Amino acid sequence: AGTRAFLEAHAQGGDLNMIGQVGVGFYAAFLIADYVKVISKHNDDDWHVWEISCDGTFSVSTCEPYNGMGRGTVIILTLKEDKQEYAEEKKIKEVIKKHSEFIQYPIYLRVQKEREIEVTDDEEENAEEE
């Protein structure tokens, strides 16, 4: 829907002002990211991928469905060197809670947990024998 209108305006030489097209909230992603990829599907449209760099260059194209999703939006940020704390689960939850108070749609956060377990030499040898 919105992507189709953007692509039609682009094809006709329309205004491609980044803030006017993607919104101030989206543009704010560049406060912490050098590169943003948005993969999205509306019910009445194809899947599209927007790839935007902080220098204002961008591309929009159709793409394959993302990880088996039927519809929705995935936002992938390449964080700036000095903004790596935004990759931490605690910081992400803090930002979501602070800025999504009035959003009526669910926001899902997929996290991966890792933990280190110390292995003794005997346990390591037994694992290698198996």
matplotlib code that plots the C-alpha trace (Angstrom):
import matplotlib.pyplot as plt

x = [0.0, 2.4, 5.4, 3.5, 2.5, 6.2, 7.4, 4.8, 5.9, 9.5, 8.8, 7.1, 10.0, 8.2, 9.7, 11.9, 12.6, 13.5, 11.7, 8.6, 8.5, 9.5, 8.5, 10.4, 10.1, 11.8, 14.4, 15.3, 16.7, 19.8, 20.6, 21.9, 22.3, 24.4, 22.2, 18.6, 16.8, 13.0, 11.3, 7.5, 4.3, 0.8, -2.2, -2.9, 0.7, 3.8, 6.8, 9.2, 12.6, 13.8, 17.6, 18.6, 22.1, 22.7, 24.0, 20.5, 21.0, 18.3, 16.8, 13.3, 12.6, 10.2, 11.6, 10.7, 8.7, 10.8, 11.2, 7.8, 5.9, 2.5, 2.6, 4.2, 7.4, 11.0, 13.5, 17.2, 19.6, 23.4, 24.4, 27.0, 30.2, 29.4, 25.8, 26.4, 24.5, 21.3, 21.9, 21.5, 18.2, 17.8, 18.3, 15.9, 13.1, 13.7, 13.3, 10.3, 8.5, 9.3, 8.2, 5.3, 2.8, 0.0, 0.7, -2.2, -0.3, 2.0, 5.7, 7.6, 11.3, 13.1, 16.1, 18.8, 20.2, 23.7, 25.6, 29.0, 29.6, 33.0, 34.0, 36.7, 39.4, 37.8, 34.3, 36.0, 37.8, 34.6, 32.7, 35.5, 35.3, 31.6]
y = [0.0, 2.7, 1.2, 0.9, 4.6, 5.5, 3.5, 5.1, 8.5, 7.6, 6.3, 9.6, 11.7, 12.7, 14.2, 11.6, 13.6, 10.9, 12.4, 13.1, 9.5, 7.3, 9.5, 11.2, 8.2, 5.9, 8.5, 8.7, 5.2, 6.9, 8.3, 4.9, 3.1, 3.6, 1.3, 0.3, -2.6, -2.8, -5.9, -5.5, -6.8, -5.3, -7.5, -5.9, -5.7, -7.7, -8.1, -5.2, -4.5, -0.9, -0.5, 2.9, 4.3, 7.2, 9.2, 9.2, 6.6, 3.9, 1.2, -0.3, -3.6, -6.6, -9.6, -13.0, -13.5, -13.1, -16.3, -17.7, -14.6, -14.1, -10.3, -7.8, -5.8, -6.6, -3.9, -4.7, -2.0, -2.0, -0.1, 2.7, 1.8, 4.0, 2.7, -1.0, -0.9, -0.8, -4.4, -5.4, -7.0, -4.7, -1.5, -2.7, -3.5, -0.1, 1.8, -0.2, 0.4, 4.1, 4.7, 2.3, 3.2, 4.0, 1.3, -1.1, -3.8, -6.4, -5.9, -9.2, -9.3, -12.5, -13.1, -15.7, -16.7, -18.0, -19.2, -20.5, -23.8, -24.7, -28.2, -30.2, -32.0, -35.4, -34.3, -32.9, -36.2, -38.2, -36.0, -36.5, -40.3, -40.4]
z = [0.0, 1.2, -0.6, -3.9, -3.7, -2.9, -5.9, -8.2, -7.1, -7.6, -11.1, -12.0, -10.6, -7.4, -4.2, -2.5, 0.6, 3.1, 6.1, 4.1, 2.7, 5.7, 8.6, 11.3, 13.6, 11.1, 10.2, 13.9, 13.6, 12.1, 15.5, 16.4, 13.0, 9.9, 7.8, 8.1, 6.3, 6.5, 5.1, 5.0, 3.7, 3.8, 3.1, -0.2, -1.5, -2.3, 0.1, -0.2, 1.2, 1.9, 2.3, 3.5, 4.5, 6.8, 3.8, 2.3, -0.4, -0.6, -2.6, -2.6, -4.3, -4.0, -2.1, -0.9, 2.3, 5.5, 7.5, 6.6, 7.8, 6.2, 6.7, 9.0, 9.2, 10.2, 10.9, 10.9, 12.1, 11.6, 14.7, 14.8, 16.7, 19.7, 20.0, 20.6, 23.9, 21.8, 20.9, 24.6, 25.6, 28.6, 26.5, 23.8, 26.3, 27.9, 24.6, 23.6, 26.9, 26.8, 23.3, 22.7, 25.4, 22.9, 20.3, 20.1, 18.2, 19.8, 19.6, 19.7, 20.7, 19.8, 22.1, 22.2, 25.5, 25.9, 29.0, 29.5, 31.3, 32.5, 31.4, 33.3, 31.3, 32.2, 30.8, 27.6, 27.0, 27.5, 25.1, 22.4, 22.9, 22.1]

ax = plt.figure().add_subplot(projection="3d")
ax.plot(x, y, z, "-o")
ax.set_aspect("equal")
plt.show()
